[in-house]
Amino acid sequence: MASEDAFKPALLIIDTQNDFCGPDGSMGIPQGRSIAPVVNKLIDLPFFLRVATKDWHPRDHISFASNHSAPDNKPYDSFATISNPLNDSEKQTTRLWPDHCIQDTPGADIIAEIDQGKLDMVVEKGQDPRVEMYSVFGDPFRNPQVARSGLAETLRMNDVTDCYVCGLATDYCVKSSVLDAAGEGFKVWVIKDGVKGVDTQGCEQAFAEMEKAGAEAIQSDGMEIERVKHWKT
């Protein structure tokens, strides 16, 4: 384990994809595209790793309302109970969504406003049609977990200590990624002006959950970013 004084930061940019941004995204998040300047400013900082994530769903993904039967297949309004495909006694309830971020479609692409040339990695998540996967680290099942991205192992192998998180959406994929990052033992910073969420109440709850898990909410021009600016790779 790294010493208490060790510092090696990584930037996690969550799901800044066309389908999550207006005006044409299948489930555009309010003002989702507006975070691009903040994200690009962060990408320019000397993080050890700059990691973007993408939902990368097959067409038969379990989170799509279109893959469920009426009347319980209304996007945003309907929920489904999903069983762990490796342990039927473990279950999760998930919200159903419009079809989005389908593999090899324009909706799954990272928005053009993001400076992708400076990214070190792109992690494609949500590829197993049987499980939801909001978090970049893995699905929510634990007994056992069904899908892991390998990102936690990559970060540890490179002695990363701190994860700075921005992207979409605050109350879903950002929150889940932050909670898992904290659970994996990383110090986590959520960049408030670099995230947008699905709804206001959900975002307030998300920030409360993230802070309870030990994450700290900061601004992209806050003093907490100064350590990244002066960190030497």
WOZI-V554916 format. One line per field, one symbol per residue. burial: 1 if it has 16 or more other ideal C-beta (glycine too) atoms within 10 Angstrom, else 0. A space follows every 10 residues. Layout:
BEGIN
burial = ???
END
This chain:
BEGIN
burial = 0000000111 1111111111 1000111110 0110110110 1110001111 1111111000 1111100100 0000100101 0101100001 0001011011 1100001111 1001010010 0011110101 1111111111 1000011010 1100100001 1111111111 1111111111 1101011111 1111111100 0010011001 0000101101 0001100100 000
END
